[in-house]
Amino acid sequence: MKEPFVVSEYDFYIPIDKMLKFALVTDLHNGDGAAVLKTILQNHVDAILIAGDFIHDERRYEQGIDFLKRCAAVLPTFCSLGNHEARFKEKNIRLLVKNSGATLLDNEDTLFCGVRIGGLTGLSEKQTAKGETPNLAFLKEFSQKDGYKILLCHQPEHYDKYVRKYPIQLTLSGHAHGGQWRFFGRGVYAPGQGLFPKFTSGLYEGKLLVSRGLANPQKIPKIGNREELILLNFYSVQY
């Protein structure tokens, strides 16, 4: 049976002692995730990085939390929060994530196998409309730490506005859903970026990697734009 998503791989050469392989999951939107986890395990990754929107809203969150539990039961799992988690009010989404066994990176960072992984918490649409910004103090502090740094930052427009100026080697995002419709390698629309968005899919400037995500939460169908699981291969190189 054909998987409902494609698997894309990217190679990076960084100063670490041994090869590492990570899976990047974004925009599951409370989907089942069984096929995603099965594919991850088949590819023998070292850790799972979840860059936001694993739930959808206060009525649709149980499967997203269950996916975190199943991931954390078998592999180190690091999770940041996206705009859909930022909408979540009635229950404490942070407590649910922590109880799942996944490592919550809520404007926090951690060291894993010589790589520093940070999570910049996303903003809801209401927060953006009010002119709020992500936690810039965390961003600056994280950027000043030693070693190779990976930032989970759900909204790629935040890279343009806030992240690019800092010495952060790799930012991992989702949110844009590939631009919904893709023609000639370009997306048509993305939340937070509008029509003909700049960042929708793939690697930009060698420093921003945007996943097309693993669900379509819109009523409008996708065209030329299959869901995507990303695998990241980090090869050891000494400078």
C-alpha positions as CSV (number, residue, x, y, z in Angstrom):
1,M,0.0,0.0,0.0
2,K,1.4,3.4,-1.0
3,E,2.1,5.7,1.9
4,P,0.0,8.9,2.1
5,F,3.2,11.0,2.3
6,V,6.6,11.2,0.7
7,V,9.9,10.8,2.5
8,S,12.5,13.4,1.8
9,E,16.2,13.2,2.9
10,Y,18.7,16.0,3.5
11,D,22.4,15.6,4.3
12,F,24.4,17.9,6.5
13,Y,28.1,17.8,7.5
14,I,28.7,19.0,11.0
15,P,31.4,18.8,13.7
16,I,30.1,15.8,15.7
17,D,31.8,12.5,16.7
18,K,29.5,10.1,14.9
19,M,26.7,10.1,12.3
20,L,23.2,11.0,13.5
21,K,19.9,10.6,11.9
22,F,16.8,12.6,12.9
23,A,13.2,12.5,11.7
24,L,11.3,15.8,11.4
25,V,7.6,15.7,11.9
26,T,5.4,18.8,11.5
27,D,1.7,19.6,11.1
28,L,0.2,16.2,12.0
29,H,-3.0,18.1,13.2
30,N,-4.2,15.3,15.5
31,G,-3.8,12.7,12.7
32,D,-3.3,9.1,13.7
33,G,0.4,9.0,12.9
34,A,0.8,5.2,12.9
35,A,2.2,5.1,9.4
36,V,4.5,8.0,10.2
37,L,6.0,6.3,13.2
38,K,6.3,3.0,11.3
39,T,8.3,4.7,8.6
40,I,10.5,6.4,11.1
41,L,11.3,3.2,12.8
42,Q,12.1,1.5,9.5
43,N,14.7,4.2,8.9
44,H,16.5,3.6,12.2
45,V,16.7,7.2,13.3
46,D,18.4,8.4,16.5
47,A,15.7,10.9,17.5
48,I,12.4,12.4,16.5
49,L,12.0,16.2,16.2
50,I,8.4,17.4,16.3
51,A,8.1,21.1,15.2
52,G,4.6,22.0,16.2
53,D,1.0,21.5,15.3
54,F,0.8,17.9,16.4
55,I,-2.7,18.7,17.7
56,H,-5.4,20.7,16.0
57,D,-7.6,22.3,18.6
58,E,-9.3,21.7,22.0
59,R,-11.7,19.2,20.5
60,R,-9.1,17.4,18.5
61,Y,-5.9,16.7,20.5
62,E,-6.0,13.2,21.8
63,Q,-4.4,11.5,18.8
64,G,-1.7,14.1,18.7
65,I,-0.8,13.5,22.3
66,D,-1.0,9.7,21.8
67,F,1.4,10.1,18.9
68,L,3.9,11.8,21.2
69,K,3.5,9.0,23.7
70,R,4.1,6.3,21.1
71,C,7.2,8.2,19.8
72,A,8.7,8.8,23.2
73,A,8.2,5.1,24.2
74,V,10.6,4.0,21.5
75,L,12.9,6.9,20.7
76,P,14.2,10.2,22.2
77,T,11.5,12.7,21.1
78,F,11.9,16.5,21.2
79,C,8.8,18.6,20.8
80,S,8.2,22.4,20.2
81,L,4.9,24.2,20.1
82,G,3.2,25.7,17.0
83,N,0.3,28.1,16.5
84,H,-2.3,25.4,17.0
85,E,-0.9,24.5,20.4
86,A,-0.8,28.2,21.2
87,R,-4.6,28.3,20.7
88,F,-5.1,25.5,23.2
89,K,-6.7,27.1,26.3
90,E,-9.0,24.7,28.3
91,K,-6.4,22.1,29.1
92,N,-2.7,22.7,29.9
93,I,-1.0,21.6,26.6
94,R,2.4,21.8,28.2
95,L,1.5,19.4,31.0
96,L,0.0,17.0,28.4
97,V,3.2,17.1,26.4
98,K,5.4,16.6,29.5
99,N,3.3,13.7,30.6
100,S,3.6,12.0,27.2
101,G,7.3,11.4,27.8
102,A,8.5,13.7,25.0
103,T,11.0,16.4,25.9
104,L,9.1,19.7,25.6
105,L,11.3,22.6,24.3
106,D,9.1,25.6,25.2
107,N,11.6,28.4,24.6
108,E,14.2,26.0,26.0
109,D,17.1,23.9,24.7
110,T,18.9,20.7,25.4
111,L,22.0,18.8,24.3
112,F,21.6,15.5,22.5
113,C,24.6,13.6,21.2
114,G,26.7,16.7,20.8
115,V,23.9,18.7,19.0
116,R,22.1,21.5,20.8
117,I,18.3,21.4,20.0
118,G,16.1,24.3,20.9
119,G,12.4,25.1,20.5
120,L,11.1,28.5,19.8
121,T,7.4,28.5,20.8
122,G,5.0,29.6,18.1
123,L,2.3,32.3,18.2
124,S,-1.4,32.0,17.7
125,E,-3.1,34.2,15.1
126,K,-4.5,36.4,17.9
127,Q,-1.1,36.9,19.4
128,T,0.3,37.9,16.0
129,A,-2.5,40.3,15.4
130,K,-1.8,41.9,18.8
131,G,1.8,42.5,17.6
132,E,3.3,40.0,20.0
133,T,6.7,38.4,19.1
134,P,8.3,35.1,19.9
135,N,10.6,34.9,22.9
136,L,13.5,36.9,21.6
137,A,15.4,36.7,24.8
138,F,15.5,32.9,24.5
139,L,16.4,33.1,20.8
140,K,19.4,35.4,21.6
141,E,20.6,33.2,24.5
142,F,20.3,30.0,22.5
143,S,22.2,31.5,19.6
144,Q,25.2,32.3,21.9
145,K,25.7,28.7,23.1
146,D,28.5,26.6,21.8
147,G,28.2,23.8,19.3
148,Y,26.0,23.0,16.3
149,K,22.5,24.4,17.0
150,I,19.2,23.2,15.6
151,L,16.1,25.3,16.2
152,L,12.6,24.0,16.0
153,C,10.6,27.0,14.9
154,H,7.2,26.1,13.6
155,Q,6.5,29.3,11.7
156,P,9.0,29.9,8.9
157,E,8.1,33.6,8.6
158,H,9.8,33.9,12.0
159,Y,13.1,32.9,10.4
160,D,12.9,35.9,8.1
161,K,11.9,38.3,10.9
162,Y,13.8,37.1,13.9
163,V,16.1,34.1,13.4
164,R,18.3,34.8,10.3
165,K,20.6,37.3,12.0
166,Y,21.7,34.9,14.7
167,P,24.4,32.2,14.4
168,I,22.0,29.3,14.4
169,Q,23.1,26.6,12.0
170,L,19.8,25.0,11.1
171,T,16.1,26.0,11.7
172,L,13.4,23.5,11.1
173,S,9.9,24.7,10.3
174,G,6.5,23.6,9.0
175,H,3.2,25.6,9.1
176,A,3.2,26.6,5.4
177,H,1.8,23.3,4.2
178,G,3.8,23.5,1.1
179,G,1.9,26.5,-0.1
180,Q,-1.3,24.4,-0.5
181,W,-1.1,24.4,-4.3
182,R,2.3,24.0,-5.9
183,F,3.1,25.0,-9.5
184,F,6.6,25.0,-11.0
185,G,8.0,24.4,-7.6
186,R,6.3,27.4,-6.0
187,G,3.5,27.4,-3.4
188,V,0.5,29.6,-3.9
189,Y,-0.5,30.5,-0.3
190,A,0.7,30.0,3.2
191,P,-0.6,31.2,6.6
192,G,1.6,34.0,7.9
193,Q,3.1,34.7,4.5
194,G,0.0,35.2,2.3
195,L,0.0,34.8,-1.5
196,F,3.1,33.4,-3.3
197,P,5.0,32.8,0.0
198,K,8.8,32.8,0.2
199,F,9.2,29.7,2.4
200,T,7.0,26.7,1.8
201,S,9.1,23.6,1.1
202,G,12.7,22.5,1.1
203,L,16.1,24.0,2.1
204,Y,16.6,27.8,2.0
205,E,20.0,29.5,2.4
206,G,21.4,26.2,3.7
207,K,19.9,27.2,7.1
208,L,16.1,26.9,7.0
209,L,14.4,23.6,6.2
210,V,10.6,23.8,5.7
211,S,8.5,20.6,5.8
212,R,5.2,20.4,3.8
213,G,3.7,18.7,6.9
214,L,1.8,15.5,7.4
215,A,-1.9,16.6,7.1
216,N,-4.1,19.0,5.2
217,P,-6.2,20.9,7.8
218,Q,-7.7,23.1,5.1
219,K,-11.0,22.4,3.3
220,I,-9.2,23.3,0.0
221,P,-7.4,20.2,-1.4
222,K,-3.7,20.2,-2.1
223,I,-2.5,20.2,-5.7
224,G,1.0,19.0,-6.6
225,N,1.8,18.9,-2.9
226,R,2.0,15.6,-1.1
227,E,2.4,15.4,2.7
228,E,6.0,14.9,3.8
229,L,8.2,13.2,6.4
230,I,11.7,14.6,6.4
231,L,14.9,12.6,7.4
232,L,18.0,14.5,8.3
233,N,21.4,12.8,8.0
234,F,24.2,14.5,10.0
235,Y,27.6,13.3,9.0
236,S,30.7,13.8,11.1
237,V,33.3,16.3,9.8
238,Q,36.1,17.9,11.9
239,Y,37.0,21.5,11.1
